Amino acid sequence: MTRDKIIIDMYLEGKSCQQIADEANFGISVRQMQRIVSKAGVSRSTGEAFRLAVSLGRVKYRKLPDHLKKQRKTIQSKLRYKILKRDNFKCLLCGSTANECIRLEVDHVDDDATNNDESNLQTLCDRCNSGKHHTS
């Protein structure tokens, strides 16, 4: 078997190019192995590559805990529009309006995503809303 064929077979078994380099000492770099695999037309889907990176510990992946998924409620469109209209379609922090090509969002004042009471909702632009969450 040729070196390229061995590399491609190991890649198809689900090993990363780094793992192949560690196991089989061919004296070539990981990037060269990636080129060999690419040239052969063998590739992984994005999902497969991501799962492999997670399993190797290269990517730190955290899923949202189930108890938080269940608590979160979406704000109904009718209520969302009512809040935007109440706040005159402008950000309550910086005063930006939708006419200025700013995206407006309905935000929870107390950061409790389960509390969709009108008094707990406010209109913020996307910049102020993301800044609010980064600083708190």
DSSP file (Angstrom, degrees, kcal/mol; ACC not computed):
  #  RESIDUE AA STRUCTURE BP1 BP2  ACC     N-H-->O    O-->H-N    N-H-->O    O-->H-N    TCO  KAPPA ALPHA  PHI   PSI    X-CA   Y-CA   Z-CA
    1    1 A M              0   0    0      0, 0.0     2,-0.1     0, 0.0     0, 0.0   0.000 360.0 360.0 360.0 142.4    0.0    0.0    0.0
    2    2 A T     >  -     0   0    0      1,-0.1     4,-2.2     4,-0.0     5,-0.2  -0.406 360.0-112.2 -81.7 162.1    1.2    3.5   -0.8
    3    3 A R  H  > S+     0   0    0      1,-0.2     4,-2.3     2,-0.2     5,-0.2   0.909 117.5  51.3 -58.8 -44.4    1.6    6.1    1.9
    4    4 A D  H  > S+     0   0    0      1,-0.2     4,-2.5     2,-0.2    -1,-0.2   0.896 108.8  51.0 -62.5 -41.0   -1.3    8.2    0.4
    5    5 A K  H  > S+     0   0    0      2,-0.2     4,-2.6     1,-0.2    -1,-0.2   0.901 109.9  49.8 -64.1 -41.3   -3.6    5.2    0.4
    6    6 A I  H  X S+     0   0    0     -4,-2.2     4,-2.4     2,-0.2    -2,-0.2   0.920 111.7  48.8 -62.9 -44.1   -2.8    4.4    4.1
    7    7 A I  H  X S+     0   0    0     -4,-2.3     4,-2.2     2,-0.2    -2,-0.2   0.925 112.4  47.6 -61.7 -45.5   -3.5    8.1    5.0
    8    8 A I  H  X S+     0   0    0     -4,-2.5     4,-2.5     2,-0.2    -2,-0.2   0.911 111.8  50.2 -64.2 -43.0   -6.8    8.1    3.2
    9    9 A D  H  X S+     0   0    0     -4,-2.6     4,-1.2     1,-0.2    -1,-0.2   0.914 111.8  47.5 -61.6 -43.5   -7.9    4.8    4.8
   10   10 A M  H  <>S+     0   0    0     -4,-2.4     5,-1.7     1,-0.2     4,-0.3   0.888 111.5  51.5 -65.4 -37.7   -7.1    6.0    8.3
   11   11 A Y  H ><5S+     0   0    0     -4,-2.2     3,-1.4     1,-0.2    -2,-0.2   0.906 108.1  51.4 -63.9 -42.2   -8.9    9.3    7.5
   12   12 A L  H 3<5S+     0   0    0     -4,-2.5    -1,-0.2     1,-0.3    -2,-0.2   0.734  99.3  65.2 -68.8 -22.2  -12.0    7.4    6.4
   13   13 A E  T 3<5S-     0   0    0     -4,-1.2    -1,-0.3    -3,-0.2    -2,-0.2   0.585 127.1 -98.2 -73.5  -9.9  -11.9    5.3    9.7
   14   14 A G  T < 5S+     0   0    0     -3,-1.4     2,-0.3     1,-0.3    -3,-0.2   0.558  78.2 138.1 105.6  10.6  -12.6    8.6   11.4
   15   15 A K      < -     0   0    0     -5,-1.7    -1,-0.3     1,-0.1     2,-0.1  -0.629  50.1-123.4 -89.4 148.5   -9.2    9.7   12.5
   16   16 A S     >  -     0   0    0     -2,-0.3     4,-2.4     1,-0.1     5,-0.2  -0.428  26.1-109.7 -82.1 163.6   -8.0   13.2   12.3
   17   17 A C  H  > S+     0   0    0      1,-0.2     4,-2.3     2,-0.2     5,-0.1   0.848 121.2  55.0 -62.6 -32.8   -4.9   14.2   10.4
   18   18 A Q  H  > S+     0   0    0      2,-0.2     4,-2.0     1,-0.2    -1,-0.2   0.913 108.0  48.1 -65.5 -42.5   -3.2   14.9   13.7
   19   19 A Q  H  > S+     0   0    0      2,-0.2     4,-2.3     1,-0.2     5,-0.2   0.897 111.2  50.9 -64.3 -39.8   -4.0   11.5   15.0
   20   20 A I  H  X S+     0   0    0     -4,-2.4     4,-3.0     1,-0.2    -2,-0.2   0.919 109.5  50.3 -63.2 -43.0   -2.7    9.9   11.7
   21   21 A A  H  < S+     0   0    0     -4,-2.3    -1,-0.2     1,-0.2    -2,-0.2   0.877 111.8  48.5 -62.6 -37.4    0.5   11.9   12.1
   22   22 A D  H  < S+     0   0    0     -4,-2.0    -1,-0.2    -5,-0.1    -2,-0.2   0.885 119.5  37.2 -70.1 -38.5    0.9   10.7   15.6
   23   23 A E  H  < S+     0   0    0     -4,-2.3     2,-0.7     1,-0.2    -2,-0.2   0.931 119.1  43.0 -80.6 -48.9    0.3    7.0   14.8
   24   24 A A  S  < S-     0   0    0     -4,-3.0     2,-1.5    -5,-0.2    -1,-0.2  -0.884  73.7-149.7-106.9 114.9    2.0    6.7   11.4
   25   25 A N        +     0   0    0     -2,-0.7    -4,-0.1     1,-0.2    -3,-0.1  -0.642  36.5 150.6 -87.1  88.5    5.4    8.4   11.2
   26   26 A F        -     0   0    0     -2,-1.5    -1,-0.2     2,-0.2     3,-0.1   0.534  59.4-119.7 -94.6  -8.6    5.6    9.3    7.5
   27   27 A G  S    S+     0   0    0      1,-0.3     2,-0.3    -3,-0.2    -2,-0.1   0.751  75.5 114.4  76.4  23.0    7.8   12.3    8.1
   28   28 A I        -     0   0    0     -7,-0.1    -1,-0.3     1,-0.0    -2,-0.2  -0.877  67.2-104.4-123.4 159.9    5.3   14.8    6.6
   29   29 A S     >  -     0   0    0     -2,-0.3     4,-1.7     1,-0.1     5,-0.1  -0.270  27.9-112.0 -78.6 165.9    3.3   17.6    8.2
   30   30 A V  H  > S+     0   0    0      1,-0.2     4,-2.3     2,-0.2     5,-0.2   0.893 118.9  55.9 -62.2 -40.7   -0.4   17.5    9.2
   31   31 A R  H  > S+     0   0    0      1,-0.2     4,-1.9     2,-0.2    -1,-0.2   0.878 104.7  52.2 -61.8 -38.0   -1.0   20.1    6.5
   32   32 A Q  H  > S+     0   0    0      2,-0.2     4,-2.1     1,-0.2    -1,-0.2   0.893 108.7  50.9 -64.8 -38.6    0.5   17.8    3.8
   33   33 A M  H  X S+     0   0    0     -4,-1.7     4,-2.4     1,-0.2    -2,-0.2   0.904 107.7  53.0 -64.1 -40.2   -1.7   15.0    5.0
   34   34 A Q  H  X S+     0   0    0     -4,-2.3     4,-2.5     1,-0.2    -1,-0.2   0.891 108.4  50.6 -61.7 -38.7   -4.7   17.3    4.7
   35   35 A R  H  X S+     0   0    0     -4,-1.9     4,-2.8     2,-0.2    -1,-0.2   0.892 108.7  51.6 -65.4 -39.9   -3.7   18.1    1.1
   36   36 A I  H  X S+     0   0    0     -4,-2.1     4,-1.5     2,-0.2    -2,-0.2   0.933 112.9  45.0 -62.3 -45.8   -3.4   14.4    0.3
   37   37 A V  H  <>S+     0   0    0     -4,-2.4     5,-1.9     2,-0.2     4,-0.4   0.916 115.0  47.8 -64.9 -44.0   -6.9   13.7    1.6
   38   38 A S  H ><5S+     0   0    0     -4,-2.5     3,-1.4     1,-0.2    -2,-0.2   0.902 109.3  53.1 -63.8 -42.1   -8.3   16.8   -0.2
   39   39 A K  H 3<5S+     0   0    0     -4,-2.8    -1,-0.2     1,-0.3    -2,-0.2   0.825 104.7  56.1 -63.5 -32.4   -6.6   15.9   -3.5
   40   40 A A  T 3<5S-     0   0    0     -4,-1.5    -1,-0.3    -5,-0.2    -2,-0.2   0.570 115.9-117.8 -76.5  -8.7   -8.2   12.4   -3.2
   41   41 A G  T < 5 +     0   0    0     -3,-1.4     2,-0.5    -4,-0.4    -3,-0.2   0.656  68.3 139.0  81.8  15.8  -11.6   14.1   -3.0
   42   42 A V      < +     0   0    0     -5,-1.9     2,-0.3     2,-0.0    -1,-0.3  -0.805  22.2 156.9 -95.3 130.9  -12.3   12.7    0.5
   43   43 A S        -     0   0    0     -2,-0.5     2,-0.3    -3,-0.1    -5,-0.0  -0.980  34.5-127.1-149.3 162.4  -14.0   15.0    2.9
   44   44 A R        -     0   0    0     -2,-0.3     2,-0.1     1,-0.1   -32,-0.0  -0.775  32.7-108.0-105.1 153.2  -16.1   15.1    6.0
   45   45 A S     >  -     0   0    0     -2,-0.3     4,-2.4     1,-0.1     5,-0.2  -0.355  35.5-107.7 -69.9 163.1  -19.3   17.0    6.4
   46   46 A T  H  > S+     0   0    0      1,-0.2     4,-2.4     2,-0.2     5,-0.2   0.898 121.4  52.4 -59.6 -40.6  -19.1   20.0    8.7
   47   47 A G  H  > S+     0   0    0      2,-0.2     4,-2.6     1,-0.2    -1,-0.2   0.911 109.3  48.2 -63.1 -43.5  -21.1   18.2   11.4
   48   48 A E  H  > S+     0   0    0      1,-0.2     4,-2.2     2,-0.2    -2,-0.2   0.921 112.5  48.8 -63.1 -44.0  -18.7   15.2   11.3
   49   49 A A  H  X S+     0   0    0     -4,-2.4     4,-2.3     2,-0.2    -2,-0.2   0.897 112.2  48.9 -63.1 -40.5  -15.7   17.5   11.5
   50   50 A F  H  X S+     0   0    0     -4,-2.4     4,-2.4     2,-0.2    -2,-0.2   0.929 110.6  49.6 -65.9 -45.3  -17.2   19.4   14.4
   51   51 A R  H  X S+     0   0    0     -4,-2.6     4,-2.4     1,-0.2    -1,-0.2   0.887 111.5  49.8 -61.2 -38.5  -18.0   16.2   16.3
   52   52 A L  H  X S+     0   0    0     -4,-2.2     4,-1.8     2,-0.2    -1,-0.2   0.917 110.2  50.0 -65.2 -43.2  -14.5   14.9   15.8
   53   53 A A  H  <>S+     0   0    0     -4,-2.3     5,-2.4     1,-0.2     6,-1.1   0.886 111.8  48.6 -63.1 -38.6  -13.0   18.2   17.1
   54   54 A V  H ><5S+     0   0    0     -4,-2.4     3,-1.2     1,-0.2    -2,-0.2   0.927 110.2  50.8 -65.8 -44.6  -15.3   18.1   20.1
   55   55 A S  H 3<5S+     0   0    0     -4,-2.4    -1,-0.2     1,-0.3    -2,-0.2   0.812 110.4  49.9 -65.4 -28.5  -14.3   14.4   20.8
   56   56 A L  T 3<5S-     0   0    0     -4,-1.8    -1,-0.3    -5,-0.1    -2,-0.2   0.517 115.4-117.0 -85.6  -5.4  -10.6   15.4   20.6
   57   57 A G  T < 5S+     0   0    0     -3,-1.2    -3,-0.2    -4,-0.4    -2,-0.1   0.649  82.0 120.7  81.0  14.7  -11.1   18.3   23.0
   58   58 A R  S   <S+     0   0    0     -5,-2.4     2,-0.5    -6,-0.2    -4,-0.2   0.779  73.4  44.8 -80.0 -26.4  -10.2   20.9   20.4
   59   59 A V  S    S-     0   0    0     -6,-1.1     2,-0.8    -9,-0.1    -2,-0.2  -0.970  77.6-141.5-120.2 130.7  -13.5   22.6   20.7
   60   60 A K        -     0   0    0     -2,-0.5     2,-0.5    -3,-0.1    -6,-0.1  -0.824  28.0-176.2 -91.6 113.7  -15.2   23.3   24.0
   61   61 A Y        -     0   0    0     -2,-0.8     2,-0.5    -7,-0.1    -2,-0.0  -0.946   9.3-179.0-120.2 121.6  -18.8   22.7   23.4
   62   62 A R        -     0   0    0     -2,-0.5     2,-0.3     3,-0.0    -2,-0.0  -0.974  14.3-149.3-120.6 130.6  -21.5   23.3   26.0
   63   63 A K        -     0   0    0     -2,-0.5     3,-0.1     1,-0.1    -2,-0.0  -0.690  32.9 -99.6 -91.7 150.8  -25.2   22.6   25.4
   64   64 A L        -     0   0    0     -2,-0.3     5,-0.1     1,-0.1    -1,-0.1  -0.533  48.9-105.6 -66.3 128.5  -27.8   24.7   27.2
   65   65 A P    >>  -     0   0    0      0, 0.0     4,-1.6     0, 0.0     3,-1.0  -0.240  23.5-121.3 -58.3 145.7  -29.0   22.7   30.2
   66   66 A D  H 3> S+     0   0    0      1,-0.3     4,-2.2     2,-0.2     5,-0.2   0.843 109.7  60.5 -58.7 -36.8  -32.5   21.2   29.7
   67   67 A H  H 3> S+     0   0    0      1,-0.2     4,-1.1     2,-0.2    -1,-0.3   0.820 106.8  47.1 -65.2 -27.5  -34.0   23.0   32.7
   68   68 A L  H <> S+     0   0    0     -3,-1.0     4,-1.7     2,-0.2    -1,-0.2   0.842 108.6  54.6 -79.4 -33.4  -33.2   26.3   31.1
   69   69 A K  H  < S+     0   0    0     -4,-1.6    -2,-0.2     1,-0.2    -1,-0.2   0.910 108.8  48.5 -63.3 -41.5  -34.6   25.2   27.7
   70   70 A K  H  < S+     0   0    0     -4,-2.2    -1,-0.2     1,-0.2    -2,-0.2   0.848 110.5  50.8 -69.7 -33.8  -37.9   24.3   29.3
   71   71 A Q  H  < S+     0   0    0     -4,-1.1    -1,-0.2    -5,-0.2    -2,-0.2   0.879  87.3  94.4 -73.0 -37.9  -38.2   27.6   31.2
   72   72 A R     <  -     0   0    0     -4,-1.7     2,-0.4     1,-0.0    42,-0.2  -0.320  56.3-169.2 -64.3 130.5  -37.6   29.9   28.3
   73   73 A K        -     0   0    0     40,-1.2     2,-0.2    -2,-0.1    -2,-0.0  -0.947  19.9-123.2-119.2 141.0  -40.8   31.2   26.7
   74   74 A T        -     0   0    0     -2,-0.4     2,-0.5     1,-0.1    42,-0.1  -0.538  26.4-116.7 -79.4 149.9  -41.0   33.0   23.4
   75   75 A I        -     0   0    0     -2,-0.2    -1,-0.1    31,-0.1    31,-0.1  -0.764  35.0-116.9 -85.9 125.5  -42.7   36.4   23.4
   76   76 A Q     >  -     0   0    0     -2,-0.5     4,-2.7     1,-0.1     5,-0.2  -0.277  18.4-119.5 -63.3 148.3  -45.7   36.2   21.1
   77   77 A S  H  > S+     0   0    0      1,-0.2     4,-2.7     2,-0.2     5,-0.2   0.869 113.0  54.7 -57.2 -39.7  -45.6   38.5   18.1
   78   78 A K  H  > S+     0   0    0      1,-0.2     4,-1.9     2,-0.2    -1,-0.2   0.924 112.0  42.8 -62.2 -45.1  -48.7   40.4   19.2
   79   79 A L  H  > S+     0   0    0      2,-0.2     4,-2.3     1,-0.2    -2,-0.2   0.890 112.1  54.8 -67.8 -39.9  -47.1   41.2   22.6
   80   80 A R  H  X S+     0   0    0     -4,-2.7     4,-2.4     1,-0.2    -2,-0.2   0.934 110.1  46.0 -58.5 -47.5  -43.8   42.0   20.9
   81   81 A Y  H  X S+     0   0    0     -4,-2.7     4,-2.8     1,-0.2    -1,-0.2   0.894 109.8  54.9 -63.5 -39.8  -45.5   44.6   18.6
   82   82 A K  H  X S+     0   0    0     -4,-1.9     4,-2.5    -5,-0.2    -1,-0.2   0.900 110.0  46.4 -60.8 -41.4  -47.5   46.0   21.6
   83   83 A I  H  X S+     0   0    0     -4,-2.3     4,-2.1     2,-0.2    -2,-0.2   0.924 112.5  49.5 -68.0 -44.3  -44.2   46.7   23.5
   84   84 A L  H  <>S+     0   0    0     -4,-2.4     5,-3.2     1,-0.2     6,-0.3   0.917 113.8  46.2 -59.8 -43.5  -42.5   48.2   20.4
   85   85 A K  H ><5S+     0   0    0     -4,-2.8     3,-1.7     3,-0.2    -2,-0.2   0.913 109.6  54.2 -65.7 -42.7  -45.5   50.5   19.9
   86   86 A R  H 3<5S+     0   0    0     -4,-2.5    -1,-0.2     1,-0.3    -2,-0.2   0.877 110.9  46.3 -57.2 -39.3  -45.6   51.4   23.6
   87   87 A D  T ><5S-     0   0    0     -4,-2.1     3,-1.1    -5,-0.1    -1,-0.3   0.188 117.5-113.7 -91.8  16.5  -42.0   52.5   23.4
   88   88 A N  T < 5 -     0   0    0     -3,-1.7    -3,-0.2     1,-0.2    -2,-0.1   0.796  60.4 -72.8  57.5  33.3  -42.5   54.4   20.2
   89   89 A F  T 3 <S+     0   0    0     -5,-3.2     9,-1.1    -6,-0.2     2,-0.3   0.864 105.5 114.0  51.9  42.6  -40.3   52.0   18.2
   90   90 A K  B <  S-A   97   0A   0     -3,-1.1     7,-0.2    -6,-0.3    33,-0.2  -0.994  74.3 -97.9-142.9 152.8  -37.1   53.4   19.7
   91   91 A C     >  -     0   0    0      5,-2.9     4,-1.1    -2,-0.3    33,-0.2  -0.437  24.3-146.9 -67.3 131.1  -34.4   52.1   22.0
   92   92 A L  T  4 S+     0   0    0     31,-2.5    -1,-0.1    -2,-0.2    32,-0.1   0.677  94.0  44.8 -75.4 -16.4  -35.0   53.1   25.6
   93   93 A L  T  4 S+     0   0    0     30,-0.2    -1,-0.1     3,-0.1    31,-0.1   0.905 131.5  11.4 -92.0 -50.1  -31.2   53.4   26.3
   94   94 A C  T  4 S-     0   0    0      2,-0.1    -2,-0.1    31,-0.0    30,-0.1   0.593  92.2-123.3-108.7 -12.0  -29.7   55.2   23.3
   95   95 A G     <  +     0   0    0     -4,-1.1    -3,-0.1     1,-0.2    29,-0.0   0.527  53.0 155.3  85.0   4.8  -32.8   56.5   21.5
   96   96 A S        -     0   0    0     -6,-0.1    -5,-2.9     1,-0.1     2,-0.3  -0.339  27.3-151.4 -64.9 147.3  -32.1   54.8   18.2
   97   97 A T  B > > -A   90   0A   0     -7,-0.2     3,-1.3     1,-0.1     5,-0.8  -0.756  27.9-111.4-118.0 166.4  -35.1   54.1   16.0
   98   98 A A  G > 5S+     0   0    0     -9,-1.1     3,-1.6    -2,-0.3     4,-0.1   0.768 114.1  69.1 -65.7 -25.4  -35.9   51.6   13.3
   99   99 A N  G 3 5S+     0   0    0      1,-0.3    -1,-0.3     2,-0.1    -3,-0.0   0.729  90.9  61.4 -65.0 -21.1  -35.8   54.4   10.7
  100  100 A E  G < 5S-     0   0    0     -3,-1.3    -1,-0.3     2,-0.1    -2,-0.2   0.173 123.7-104.7 -90.3  17.7  -32.0   54.6   11.3
  101  101 A C  T < 5S+     0   0    0     -3,-1.6     2,-0.4     1,-0.2    -3,-0.2   0.837  75.7 143.5  61.4  35.3  -31.7   50.9   10.1
  102  102 A I      < -     0   0    0     -5,-0.8     2,-0.5    -4,-0.1    -1,-0.2  -0.879  52.4-124.9-103.2 135.6  -31.2   49.7   13.7
  103  103 A R        -     0   0    0     -2,-0.4    23,-2.0    -3,-0.1     2,-0.4  -0.698  25.0-149.4 -81.9 125.9  -32.7   46.4   14.7
  104  104 A L  E     -B  125   0B   0     -2,-0.5     2,-0.3    21,-0.2    21,-0.2  -0.774  13.8-170.1 -97.8 141.3  -35.0   46.7   17.7
  105  105 A E  E     -B  124   0B   0     19,-3.8    19,-2.9    -2,-0.4     2,-0.6  -0.934  24.7-124.2-128.6 150.8  -35.5   43.9   20.1
  106  106 A V  E     -B  123   0B   0     -2,-0.3     2,-0.3    17,-0.2    17,-0.2  -0.873  37.7-166.9 -95.8 122.4  -37.8   43.3   23.0
  107  107 A D  E     -B  122   0B   0     15,-3.3    15,-2.2    -2,-0.6     2,-0.6  -0.793  24.3-119.0-114.7 149.4  -35.8   42.6   26.1
  108  108 A H  E >   -B  121   0B   0     -2,-0.3     3,-0.9    13,-0.2    13,-0.2  -0.781  19.2-151.0 -84.8 123.9  -36.6   41.3   29.6
  109  109 A V  T 3  S+     0   0    0     11,-3.2    -1,-0.2    -2,-0.6    12,-0.1   0.918  97.0  36.9 -61.7 -45.9  -35.7   43.9   32.2
  110  110 A D  T 3  S-     0   0    0     10,-0.3    -1,-0.2     2,-0.2     3,-0.1   0.300 109.1-119.4 -93.3  10.7  -34.9   41.4   35.0
  111  111 A D  S <  S+     0   0    0     -3,-0.9     2,-0.9     9,-0.2    -2,-0.1   0.640  70.7 135.5  61.0  17.1  -33.3   38.9   32.6
  112  112 A D    >   -     0   0    0      1,-0.1     3,-1.7     3,-0.1    -1,-0.2  -0.843  40.5-164.9 -95.1 103.9  -35.9   36.3   33.5
  113  113 A A  T 3  S+     0   0    0     -2,-0.9   -40,-1.2     1,-0.3    -1,-0.1   0.596  84.9  59.1 -68.3 -10.7  -36.9   34.7   30.2
  114  114 A T  T 3  S+     0   0    0    -42,-0.2     2,-1.2     1,-0.1    -1,-0.3   0.619  86.3  83.4 -90.6 -13.6  -40.0   33.2   31.8
  115  115 A N    <   +     0   0    0     -3,-1.7    -5,-0.2     1,-0.1    -3,-0.1  -0.726  46.8 163.7 -95.5  90.9  -41.5   36.5   32.9
  116  116 A N        +     0   0    0     -2,-1.2     2,-0.2    -8,-0.1    -1,-0.1  -0.042  23.7 140.2 -97.8  31.8  -43.2   37.9   29.8
  117  117 A D    >   -     0   0    0      1,-0.1     3,-2.0     3,-0.1     4,-0.3  -0.508  62.5-121.2 -71.9 142.6  -45.3   40.4   31.8
  118  118 A E  G >  S+     0   0    0      1,-0.3     3,-1.4     2,-0.2    -1,-0.1   0.842 112.7  57.4 -55.8 -35.7  -45.6   43.8   30.0
  119  119 A S  G 3  S+     0   0    0      1,-0.3    -1,-0.3     3,-0.0    -3,-0.0   0.675 105.1  52.7 -71.1 -14.9  -43.9   45.6   32.9
  120  120 A N  G <  S+     0   0    0     -3,-2.0   -11,-3.2   -11,-0.1     2,-0.4   0.367  97.2  83.2 -98.7   3.4  -40.9   43.4   32.5
  121  121 A L  E <   +B  108   0B   0     -3,-1.4     2,-0.3    -4,-0.3   -13,-0.2  -0.869  51.2 170.7-113.8 143.3  -40.4   44.0   28.8
  122  122 A Q  E     -B  107   0B   0    -15,-2.2   -15,-3.3    -2,-0.4     2,-0.5  -0.963  33.8-110.7-144.1 159.2  -38.6   46.9   27.1
  123  123 A T  E     +B  106   0B   0     -2,-0.3   -31,-2.5   -17,-0.2     2,-0.3  -0.825  40.7 166.1 -95.4 125.8  -37.5   47.9   23.7
  124  124 A L  E     -B  105   0B   0    -19,-2.9   -19,-3.8    -2,-0.5     2,-0.1  -0.966  36.0-115.7-132.5 151.6  -33.7   48.0   23.1
  125  125 A C  E  >  -B  104   0B   0     -2,-0.3     4,-2.5   -21,-0.2   -21,-0.2  -0.436  39.3-104.5 -76.8 164.5  -31.6   48.2   19.9
  126  126 A D  H  > S+     0   0    0    -23,-2.0     4,-2.2     1,-0.2     5,-0.2   0.855 119.9  52.7 -61.7 -34.6  -29.5   45.1   19.2
  127  127 A R  H  > S+     0   0    0    -24,-0.2     4,-2.3     2,-0.2    -1,-0.2   0.942 112.3  42.9 -66.2 -47.5  -26.3   47.0   20.3
  128  128 A C  H  > S+     0   0    0      1,-0.2     4,-2.3     2,-0.2    -2,-0.2   0.887 114.1  52.1 -66.5 -37.9  -27.7   48.0   23.7
  129  129 A N  H  X S+     0   0    0     -4,-2.5     4,-1.5     2,-0.2    -1,-0.2   0.921 112.7  43.3 -66.4 -43.6  -29.2   44.6   24.3
  130  130 A S  H  X S+     0   0    0     -4,-2.2     4,-1.5    -5,-0.2    -1,-0.2   0.881 114.7  51.1 -70.3 -35.4  -26.0   42.7   23.6
  131  131 A G  H  X S+     0   0    0     -4,-2.3     4,-1.6    -5,-0.2    -2,-0.2   0.863 106.0  55.7 -66.5 -35.8  -24.0   45.3   25.6
  132  132 A K  H  X S+     0   0    0     -4,-2.3     4,-1.2     1,-0.2    -1,-0.2   0.899 109.5  46.1 -62.4 -41.5  -26.4   44.9   28.5
  133  133 A H  H  < S+     0   0    0     -4,-1.5    -1,-0.2     1,-0.2    -2,-0.2   0.800 110.4  53.0 -75.1 -28.0  -25.8   41.2   28.6
  134  134 A H  H  < S+     0   0    0     -4,-1.5    -1,-0.2     1,-0.2    -2,-0.2   0.798 113.1  43.0 -76.1 -27.4  -22.0   41.5   28.4
  135  135 A T  H  <        0   0    0     -4,-1.6    -2,-0.2     1,-0.2    -1,-0.2   0.688 360.0 360.0 -92.8 -18.7  -21.7   43.9   31.3
  136  136 A S     <        0   0    0     -4,-1.2    -1,-0.2    -5,-0.2    -2,-0.1   0.474 360.0 360.0 -89.0 360.0  -24.2   42.2   33.7
